[in-house]
Amino acid sequence: MRKKSYHHTDLKKALFIACHKLLKSTEPDKISLRILAEEIGVSHAAIYRHFKDREALLEVMATYGFERLAKAQKTALMTEKTAELGFLRAGVAYILFAIRNPFYYKIMFLTKRSNPSDELKRSRLRSYSILVNACRNYLKEKGRNNDPREYALMAWSLVHGYSNLYLETGFPKSEATALNRNPTQFAEDILRNMMF
């Protein structure tokens, strides 16, 4: 195959796009810089000008994943008239993101990083702050004095646990089927059970 020539910033963008496409259908541990080089038609060595290794690229993708998650949750919040419904929809948006983007979810939450980049830390914090604000508004609307960060951690644990169970075991899906509900409705019903 004839190698392509990219401008410095264009190659980085091409790598990002190629990795994004692969993450739609490929387990993260099956993605390598060599595969990406072949995908976009450049030498393996060219990639190292932008990413020191595969983990560095996947960290960039995880950062993008958190940005997408934050956007999905924010959109869910803003489409509802009450804080209660917004909070509920944000939780469902989290679960739907995990179900629809299982390989992104893995690199975001199931990959340990000893020294995450500042960009990744900021994107994680933005996503979390949306949840905390949703909890604050919901608790205020309900006249509750619970700590919003504590409540956010409880809510996060619930949607994260549901998402993990769905991806790793398929149990929520089989339970929803047994109860004649679709998994999204089942998730929403479970979330409602934790609300005041």
C-alpha positions as CSV (number, residue, x, y, z in Angstrom):
1,M,0.0,0.0,0.0
2,R,1.3,3.5,-0.9
3,K,1.9,5.6,2.3
4,K,-0.1,8.8,2.5
5,S,1.4,12.1,3.4
6,Y,-0.3,14.2,6.1
7,H,0.3,17.6,7.5
8,H,1.3,17.4,11.1
9,T,-2.2,18.3,12.5
10,D,-4.0,16.4,9.8
11,L,-2.3,13.1,10.8
12,K,-3.3,13.6,14.4
13,K,-6.9,14.2,13.4
14,A,-6.9,11.2,11.0
15,L,-5.6,9.0,13.9
16,F,-8.4,10.3,16.1
17,I,-11.1,9.6,13.5
18,A,-9.7,6.2,12.7
19,C,-9.6,5.3,16.4
20,H,-13.1,6.6,16.9
21,K,-14.4,4.4,14.1
22,L,-12.7,1.3,15.5
23,L,-14.0,2.0,19.0
24,K,-17.6,1.6,17.6
25,S,-17.0,-2.1,17.0
26,T,-13.6,-3.1,18.4
27,E,-12.5,-4.0,21.9
28,P,-9.9,-1.5,23.1
29,D,-7.3,-4.2,23.7
30,K,-7.5,-5.2,20.1
31,I,-6.6,-1.6,18.9
32,S,-2.9,-1.1,18.2
33,L,-1.0,1.8,16.7
34,R,0.1,-0.6,13.9
35,I,-3.6,-1.3,13.0
36,L,-4.3,2.5,13.0
37,A,-1.3,3.2,10.8
38,E,-2.5,0.6,8.3
39,E,-6.1,2.0,8.5
40,I,-5.0,5.5,7.5
41,G,-2.1,4.5,5.3
42,V,0.9,5.9,7.1
43,S,4.1,4.3,8.5
44,H,4.0,3.0,12.0
45,A,6.8,5.4,13.0
46,A,4.8,8.4,11.9
47,I,2.2,7.8,14.6
48,Y,4.9,8.2,17.4
49,R,5.3,11.8,16.5
50,H,1.9,12.4,18.1
51,F,1.4,9.5,20.6
52,K,4.1,7.8,22.6
53,D,2.1,4.6,22.8
54,R,-1.3,3.1,22.4
55,E,-2.4,4.1,25.9
56,A,-1.7,7.8,25.1
57,L,-4.1,7.6,22.1
58,L,-6.7,5.8,24.1
59,E,-6.5,8.4,26.8
60,V,-7.3,11.1,24.3
61,M,-10.3,9.0,23.2
62,A,-11.4,8.6,26.8
63,T,-11.3,12.3,27.2
64,Y,-13.5,12.6,24.2
65,G,-15.8,10.0,25.6
66,F,-16.3,12.0,28.8
67,E,-17.0,15.1,26.7
68,R,-19.7,13.2,24.8
69,L,-21.1,11.8,28.1
70,A,-21.3,15.3,29.6
71,K,-23.0,16.6,26.5
72,A,-25.6,13.8,26.6
73,Q,-26.4,14.4,30.2
74,K,-26.6,18.1,29.8
75,T,-28.9,17.7,26.8
76,A,-31.1,15.4,28.9
77,L,-31.3,17.9,31.7
78,M,-32.1,20.8,29.5
79,T,-35.0,19.0,27.7
80,E,-37.1,18.7,30.9
81,K,-39.1,21.3,32.7
82,T,-38.5,20.1,36.2
83,A,-35.3,19.3,38.1
84,E,-36.8,15.9,39.0
85,L,-37.3,14.8,35.4
86,G,-34.0,16.3,34.3
87,F,-32.2,14.3,37.0
88,L,-34.0,11.2,35.9
89,R,-33.3,11.7,32.2
90,A,-29.6,12.4,33.0
91,G,-29.3,9.1,34.7
92,V,-31.0,7.3,31.7
93,A,-28.6,9.2,29.4
94,Y,-25.6,7.8,31.3
95,I,-26.9,4.3,30.9
96,L,-27.8,4.7,27.2
97,F,-24.3,6.1,26.6
98,A,-22.7,3.0,28.1
99,I,-25.0,0.6,26.2
100,R,-24.5,2.4,22.9
101,N,-20.7,3.0,23.4
102,P,-19.5,0.0,25.3
103,F,-15.9,0.3,24.1
104,Y,-15.7,4.0,24.9
105,Y,-17.1,3.1,28.3
106,K,-14.4,0.6,28.9
107,I,-11.5,3.1,28.2
108,M,-13.3,5.8,30.3
109,F,-14.1,3.8,33.4
110,L,-12.5,0.3,33.3
111,T,-8.9,1.3,32.4
112,K,-6.6,2.2,35.2
113,R,-4.2,5.1,34.6
114,S,-1.5,5.9,37.1
115,N,-0.9,9.4,35.8
116,P,-3.9,10.7,33.8
117,S,-3.5,13.9,31.7
118,D,-4.9,17.2,32.8
119,E,-7.3,17.1,29.8
120,L,-8.7,13.8,31.0
121,K,-9.0,15.0,34.6
122,R,-10.9,18.1,33.4
123,S,-13.3,16.1,31.2
124,R,-14.0,13.7,34.0
125,L,-14.7,16.6,36.4
126,R,-17.0,18.4,33.9
127,S,-19.1,15.2,33.5
128,Y,-19.2,14.8,37.3
129,S,-20.1,18.4,37.9
130,I,-23.1,18.1,35.7
131,L,-24.4,15.3,37.9
132,V,-23.7,17.2,41.1
133,N,-25.5,20.2,39.8
134,A,-28.5,18.0,38.7
135,C,-28.6,16.6,42.2
136,R,-28.4,20.0,43.8
137,N,-31.3,21.3,41.7
138,Y,-33.3,18.1,42.3
139,L,-32.8,18.2,46.1
140,K,-33.6,21.9,46.2
141,E,-36.8,21.3,44.3
142,K,-37.8,18.5,46.7
143,G,-36.9,20.7,49.8
144,R,-34.3,18.2,50.9
145,N,-31.1,19.2,52.7
146,N,-29.0,16.2,51.6
147,D,-25.4,16.9,50.5
148,P,-25.6,17.1,46.7
149,R,-22.1,15.5,46.3
150,E,-23.0,12.6,48.5
151,Y,-26.3,12.1,46.7
152,A,-24.5,12.4,43.3
153,L,-22.1,9.6,44.3
154,M,-25.1,7.4,45.3
155,A,-26.8,8.2,41.9
156,W,-23.6,7.6,40.0
157,S,-23.1,4.3,41.8
158,L,-26.5,3.1,40.7
159,V,-26.3,4.1,37.0
160,H,-22.7,2.9,36.8
161,G,-23.6,-0.4,38.4
162,Y,-26.5,-0.9,36.1
163,S,-24.3,-0.1,33.1
164,N,-21.6,-2.5,34.2
165,L,-24.1,-5.3,34.8
166,Y,-25.7,-4.7,31.4
167,L,-22.3,-4.7,29.6
168,E,-20.6,-7.5,31.5
169,T,-23.5,-9.9,32.2
170,G,-26.6,-8.8,30.2
171,F,-28.6,-9.4,33.3
172,P,-30.6,-6.2,33.3
173,K,-31.6,-6.9,29.7
174,S,-32.8,-10.4,30.6
175,E,-34.7,-9.1,33.6
176,A,-36.3,-6.4,31.6
177,T,-37.5,-8.9,29.1
178,A,-38.8,-11.2,31.8
179,L,-40.8,-8.2,33.1
180,N,-42.0,-7.2,29.7
181,R,-40.1,-4.0,29.7
182,N,-37.4,-2.6,27.5
183,P,-34.0,-2.1,29.2
184,T,-34.3,1.7,29.0
185,Q,-37.7,1.7,30.7
186,F,-36.4,-0.8,33.2
187,A,-33.5,1.5,34.0
188,E,-35.8,4.5,34.4
189,D,-38.1,2.5,36.7
190,I,-35.1,1.5,38.9
191,L,-33.9,5.1,39.0
192,R,-37.4,6.3,40.1
193,N,-37.2,3.9,43.1
194,M,-34.2,5.9,44.5
195,M,-36.0,9.2,44.2
196,F,-38.0,11.0,46.9
